[in-house]
Amino acid sequence: MHKYRYLMPVLLIVVAVVLAACGGSAPAATAQPTEAAPAAAVEATAMPEPTAAPTEAMEATAEPTMAPEATEAAAPEAPMAGAWTCPEGDATVSLWHGWQGDYFTNIEAIFNDYQKACPNVKLELLQKPDMNNAVVAAVPAGEGPDIIAWVNDQIGRNAETDIILPLDDSIDMAAFDKAFIPTAANAMKYNGKTWCYPESMEAITMIYNKDLISAADLPTSTDDLLTKAADWNKANPGSYYFVYNAKNDAYFSAPWWQGAGVTIIDEEGNTNFASDAGYAAGEFINKLREVMPAEIDYGIADTLFKEGKAAIIMNGPWYIADLDAAGINYGLATLPTFSGTDSPSKPFVGVKCLMMTTNATKRGVDKAALNVMQYYTSKDSQIKLAETNKMVPTNAEAVADPTVMGIDVINAFGKQASLGVGLPSTPFMNALWDPMAKGIECIWTGSSDVKTCVDNIQSLAEENIADMQ
């Protein structure tokens, strides 16, 4: 176990957060290991602050749900100047999201609490498939939501197309920056303005079934993963050592590309998939085909893991509530280093957040929408979601709360996030999702050789970027 390697940076973060909350001047500290840590079951004592801030995993369609009406409830403090109070007047606020299952149920409970505290505000929650396209089609026409629950990589595109509003003129920015840890607060900014209230931080990591495998049997490198997977599969016919949403998912493939040294996109719109690093990552994905099911997606990987037919799955904190409900005896471990670079396999680290659309001002519910966003991202709300959904908080007081610091799962995801790469908020990131997905599917199906598949990612990405410039 290597928990002591992270203990000092973690303590520095907590001290910095506490001092900041008290108006102190201690510099912010960031846990950045100087060497790659081998994969190990996490027994963390406190959450390290990630170096930067994924993506919503699954989406579904449903009729809007409305929080039940009630009369009284204690309201938590919210990140705003002065005491938190309900907004004046009656309002109906609609929110689009991609939450599912028990994860959504626990989030819905927070909004139910808000409805109890502020019965004059009606909340309509709608699960929305294909969120990006749905928002682009609806909001400019004056339809759709007042609030979008999404991820910080969509800030740039939505800001440039006037779908969302900057918050700087509507809130106390000093209070905002003080309320959230720097990683989260900074991830909300684009072109010098703040566009979002940060909900939680996410990164995918290894989750293993303790009834099938021990921490000592986890892979320490990608080469080790392939070897162990081949041995495991042979010894356990019909079962798999390692599964994840591998066939054509760009987000879940990010650890391998970035661990190999690929810069997926920079602020100027440059990418380098067509490189030795890109070909190395492509070859590793190609070799995974030999030890994973030919047909594999999020649902198949989920079923295999929950049925005890897979020892390890790669997934994020949104998955934990489902595992708890299913009674899985699980542990978490950091991803293996990428063989050839000895660098950590680097997942995207995203900050999920709430954005206010231009509809809110047109409908005159902008103050109520802000109030909802502030309640949801308050200390008390985030502590509750840390306990129920194992969501990694962004609220500085919640991060430093003893309850949160004592939750091993949150510390595990925080540790993995400290080894990841921030999900870019630049609109250029949207030029990469489709090329990456198509390139991975090209590799996985064997429709072309690895080099051709990777080169296709580069060429298609460059075409998309050129169209955006």
N, C-alpha and C positions, 0 to 999 in steps of 0.2 A: 504494500500500500504506500502511496506517495502523498498522502494528504498534507504532511508537514511542509512539503515544498511550497504549498499554496497558502499556508497559514499566515505568514507575515504580510504578503500583499493583501490578503483578505482583511486582516486587522487594520491595516492602513486605510483601506476603503471605508470600513465601518467608522473609524475615527474621523475621517474626512467628511463623511455624510453627517455625522452627529454635529461636528463643528460647524458645518455649513448651515445646518438647521438652526443653530444658535447664533449665527452671524459671525462665526469664526473665520479665520483666514488660512486655515490649513490647505495646502495644495491637494488637488484630487489625485488619488493613486489608482493605478490600473494594474490588475493582475496579468502579467504577461510573462509566462515561463520562458526562460532562456534556452531550454532544451525540450525536445518533444518527450512527453510523458508516455510511457507504455500504457496500453489499455489495462485498466484495473477496476475492480468493483469499487464504486465510490463510497467512501465513508467520510464525507466532508463535515467540517464543523461550521463553516460559514460560506456564504455565496460569494465567489469572486466576481468583481464587476467585469462584464464582457468588454472586449476591446472595441466593439462596434455592434451595431444592432442589425420565418420565415414564413414562410408563406402559408396562407390558409391551406390546410391539407385537403379537405373534402368539402363539397358544397352539396346542397339539396334544395328542393323546392317545397314550399309549404305555404299554407294560408297564413296571413299575419296573425300573430298571437298577441293578446293584449294583457298587460299585467292586471291582476284583480284589484278591484277597489277596496280600500280599507280606510280606517279612520285615523289611527295614530301609529307612529313608529319613530324611534330615535334615529336621527340623521347623522351620518359620520361627517367629520370635518372634510372640507374640500380644498384643493389647491387654488385659492383665490384670496384676494385681499379682504380682510375682515371675516366675520363669522359666516358660515354657510347657512343660507336660508332658501326656501322654495321661491321660485319665480312668482311674480304677480300675474294675476289673470289666468284665464283658461286657455289651454293650448293642446293640440294633438301633434305629437312628434313621431315621425316614422323613421325607422332604422333598418337598413339592409345589412345582412351579415351572412356568413357562411358557416356558422357554428352548428354542430350536430351532436346527437346522442346525449350522454350524461354530461359531457362538456358543456353543451348548450343549456341543459337543465340547471346546472349550477350557476351559469351566467344569468339565466332568466330569473333566478332567485334574487339576484342583486337588483335587477330592474323592478321586480315585485316589491322589494323593500323601498325603492324610490317611490313607487306608486302609493305605497302606504304613507310615506312621509309627505308626498305632494299629490294628493288626489285630484288637484285641479289640472294636472298634466297627464294626458292619456298617451301611453306609449304603444306603438304598433311595431312589432318585431317581425321581419320577413326574411326567411332563409332564401337566398337568391343564387341560382346557378349561373355560371359564366358571369361573374360579378363585373369584370372590366367592361365587357361589351354591353351588358345590361345598363350600367351606369352611363356610358357614353351615349346610348340611345335615348335614355329617359330624361336625364337632368337638363340638357339643353332645351328640351321641349317643355320644360316646366313640370315634368312628371317625375315620379320616383321619390327617393328618400330625402329626408332632411339631414340625416347622419349616415355615413358609410363606415362600417367597421371593417377595416382592411389592413393593409401592411404598408410600411413606410416606403417601399420601392415604388408605390403608385402615387406618391405625393407629387413628384415632378410632372408626370403626364396630366394628372387631374388639375394641377395648378395652371399649367400652360394652356389648357383647354377651357379654363374658367368654370370648371365643374365644382371646385371647392373654393372656400374663402380663407384668406389669411386671418389669423386670430389676433394679431398684434394690436389692432385698434380697439378690440373688444374686451381684452383681459389685461390684468396686471402682469406684464412680462417678467418683472423681477420676481414676483411671487411664483410664477410658472417655473422659471429656471431654478428656483430654490426648492420647489416641491418635488422635482424629479431628478434622478441621478443624471450626471452629465451625458452618459452614453445615450440615454433615452431622450433627454431634452434636445440634444444636438441632432438626433435622427429625425426630429420633427421639423427641421429647418430646411428650406430650399430657397435659393436666391435671396438670402438674408432675411427671410420671413418665416414665421412659425405657422404650421398648417394643421396640426394634429394634436390630440391628447393621447399620450402613450399609455397603452393598456398593459402590455407584457412583452417580455423578450423571449425569443424562441430560437432553438437550434436543434437539429436532429443528433441523436447519439445512439449508441448500442444499448439495447434492452434485452436481457437474457432471462431465460426460464431457469430459476435456481433448482427446480426439480429435475432438470435435464442436464445441466452443466454447472460447473463450479467456476469461480473467478480465475482459478489457475489455468483453466482450459480456454480462456479468451485469447483472441489473436493480438499480438503486439505489433504486427506489421501487415501490410497487404499481402506480401508473399506468404506470411504465416497463416493468414486467413484462408488463402487458397489451399494450402497444404492441409490445414485442420479440417476444412470443409470437405475435401476429397476423402479423408480418412473417416470422418464422421458419417458422411452419406453412405460409405461402403459398409460401415458397421451397423447402420440403422436404415435398412432399406425402406423406402417410402417416406423417409423424413429428411430434413435438410438442416445443415449447420447454421446457415445464414440466409435470410431473405429480406427483401425490401421492395419498394415500388421502383423496379429497375428498368423496365422495358423501354419506356419513352418519357420518363419524367425528368425534366431539366433540373428542378430544385433538388431532388434526391441524389442527383449525380454530382452536384457541386463539390462535395468533399474530395472526390477523386481528381477532378480537374485542378482544383486549387491546391491540393496537396502535392500534385505533380509540378506545380509552378505556373499554371495558366492564369493570366489576368483575364477574367471573363469580360469585364468592361471597365474602363476608367472614365473620368469626368469628361475627357475630350472625345469619347466615343471610339477608343481603340480597343481591340481584342486580339489575342494571339493564340487561337486554337491551332492554327497550322504551324506547329513548332514541335521540337523534340518533346516538350512537356505535354503538349496536347496528344501526340501520338502515344506517349507512355501511358497516359490516363486511358486513352481509347483501348490500348492493348489489355489493360487490366480489366476494363468493363467486358471486353471480349472473352477473357478467361473466366469471368464470373458466370458466363453462360454454361460452362462445363459443370458447375456445382450448384446451380439454381434451377428452378423449373423453367421450361421454355416459355410457358405462358405465365407471366407474373405481373401483377399490378397491385395497387394498394389493398384492394379487397382480398385478393388471393393470399398475399403475405399476411394480412391480418388473420384470416381464417386458419392458415397453417400454424401461426404462432399460438393462437388461442386454443387450438385443438391439440397442442403439444406435439405437432409434427414439424416444428422448427425450433431450434435451440436459441437463436438470436434473431432479432429483428432490428432494423434501423428505423427509428421514428422519433417524433417530437413530444413535447409536454402535453399537447392536446390529447395524446393517446392514453395518458396515465389513468384518467378517470374511467375509461372503458376497461382497462386491465384490472383496476380495483373492483369494479362491478362484476367482472368475470371471475374474480378470486384467483388470479394468476400470481404465483409466488415469483416475483421478478426482482432483478437487480439491474443497475445501470453502470455503464463503463464508457470511458472515452473511446473514440474511434481509433483504430490502429494507425500507426505512422505509414506514410506512403513509401514503399520500398523504392530505392534509387535516389530519393531526395532526403530520406530520414526526417522529413518534415511531417508535422501532424496532418492528417487528413482534415481539411478545413471546410466545415459546413458553412452555409450562409447563416448569418445571425440577423434575424429580422426583429423589428419592433412593431408589433400589432398596435393599431391605434384607431381613434375615432376622428373622422373628418366631417366638417360641417359643409353641406352643399349650398350652392347659391339659392336653392329652393327655400331654405330656412328664412332668408331675409325677404324673399318675394312673398312668402306666406305670413310673415310677421311672427315667426316662432323662433327666431335666432337666439333670443335670451333664454328661452326654455330649453332649446337644444344645447346651448353652452352649459346650462345648469345640469342637464342629464349627463353630459360628458364629464363634468367636474365631479359629480357624485360617483360615477362609475370608476374613475381613476383615483379616488380618495384613498387615504391610508386604510381605513376600516374595510372598504370594499375589496381592496387588493389583498389584504390579509385573509379575508374569507375565501377569495379565489385561489390563493396560495394553498390554503388548507384543503379545499374541495377539488380543485382542478390541477393543483401543483403548477400553477402558472408562475413564472418568474417575475416578480414585481418590478415596476419602474418607479413607483413612488418612494422617495428617499426615506421617509419615516417607516414605511412598510418594510423596505429592505433591511433596515436596522432593527426591526422589531424582533424580540426574542422568539416569538412563535415562528416566524418565517425562518430565522437563522437555525432553528432546530429541525427543519424539514429536510431530510437527506436528499429527497428527489430534487428539490429546488436547487440545492447545492450542486448536485450532479449535473443538471442542465446548465447551471451557471459556470461550472468548471469547463464544460464542453464549449460554451459560448466564448470563453476567454481564449480558446484556441481557434476560433472561427474567423470569418471575414464578413464585415458588415454588408448587409444587403444594400446595394446602391439605390439612392433615391432619384438618380438621374433618369430622365425619360428614355435614355439610350438603352437602359436595361430591358425595356420592352422589345427591343430589336433582337434580343438574344434568346428569349424563351422558346420561340418556335424553332429556330435553327438548332438549338441544343436538343430539343425533344426529337426532331427528325433525325439528327445525327446519331443519337443514342439508339433509336429504333433501327436505323440502318445497320449499326454494329450488332444489335441484339438479334436481328433476323438474319444476319449474314448476307444481306442483299448486295453488299459491296465489301471490298477489303477495308480494313480499319483506316488506313491512310486516306482513302477516298472519302469515307464517311466523315472523318474529322475535317478534311479540306472542304467538304460541303458545308459544314457548320460555319467555317470561316467565310466562305464566299457568300452564303445566304445572309449571314449577319452583316457583312459589309454592304450588301445591297439594301438591307433594311435600314442600316444607319445612314447611308447616303440619302435615302428617301426622307429621313427625318431632318436632315441638315439644310 
